[in-house]
Amino acid sequence: MNTLQLFGRRLKELRKLKKLTQEQLAELVDLDPKQICRIENGGCFTTFETLEKIAKIFNVNISDLFYCEHKKPKDTLIKEMNEIFENASDENIELIYKIVMAVVQ
């Protein structure tokens, strides 16, 4: 995944956490909604001025807009979960199962 795609994913993540649509974010930063879509899909980037506006809307530093290290590939997550399961008590396994089922249903 390239840098534009990572930035786009991060922008989409922050936008959804703030419960904003692409149209609402576009209005707040004075862009066309199609431009927000292209940015989120990794098709293009934006100006420093827009980065400042976005950071202000999400109440983060500009550098936080580029923080993507918390996202791990699926295979890494599965490996880490398997390690958790191997070391968990029967009681914790049951609790984890209930949590997972609540999320996926």
N, C-alpha and C positions, 0 to 999 in steps of 0.2 A: 504494500500500500504506500502510495507516495504522500508527500507532505501536504499537498492540496486536499487529498482525500481525508487525511487525518484531521486537518483543520476543519474541514466540512463536517465530519462526524462530531467533533467537539462542539462546534457551533450548534448543530442540531440537538445535541445532548443538553446544552445549556438552555436553548430555546424551549425545549420540552419541559425541563425542570421548572421553568418560569411560566409554563402553560400558555405560551404564545404561539400563534399560528405564524406561518411564513409571512402572510400578509400583514399581520400586526407588527412583526419585527421590521419588515420592510418600511412600514410607515414611520416607525420610531427612528430609523436610521436614514430615512429619506432615500430609499432605493426602490427599484421595481421589484415586486414579489418574485418575478422570474429570475432576477439576479440573486436573490437569497437562495432560491432553489439550485441555481448553478453552483453557487459557493458551497452549499451543503453537499452537493454531489461530487465535489472536487473538480469541477469543470473550469473554475476560474478563481481568482483571489479578489481582494478589495484594497482600498486605499488605507493609509495610516489614519486618516481622519475618521473613516468609517470604523476602523478597529477601535479607536478611542470611544466612539459612540456606543459600540457594542459592549465594550468593557464596562462602561458606565451603566448601561441598562442592566447588565448581569451582576453589577457590583463586584467586579473582579479586576485584577491587574491585567494589562494587555498580555503579559507573559502567561497568565493562566488560560488564555484562549488557546494556547498551543500545548497545554499539558494533556498528553494522551497516554502517558505511561501506565495509568491505572487500568487501561483496557488491555486485556490479555487475549491471545488467540484461544479459540475453543479447545484445541487439544491440550493446551497448558492448563486451562481451567478444569478439564476433566481429570487430568493427572493429579492436580492439587486436591480435587474433591475425593478422588480415590484414596489418596493418602489420609485425608481426614476420616473417611469411612473406616479404613483399616485400624485406626487408633481410637475410634469412638466407642463408647459403651453402647450396649443394646438400647438403653434408655435414650441416649443422644441420637442414635440412628433413627429411632421411632420419631423423635421430635423433628429431626431434619426432614424426614419423609413427609410429615404433616405440613411443614413449612413449604416444601417444594410443591406439594399437591395444591396447597392454597394459592400459590403463585401461578401455576399452570392451568388451573381450572377457570 
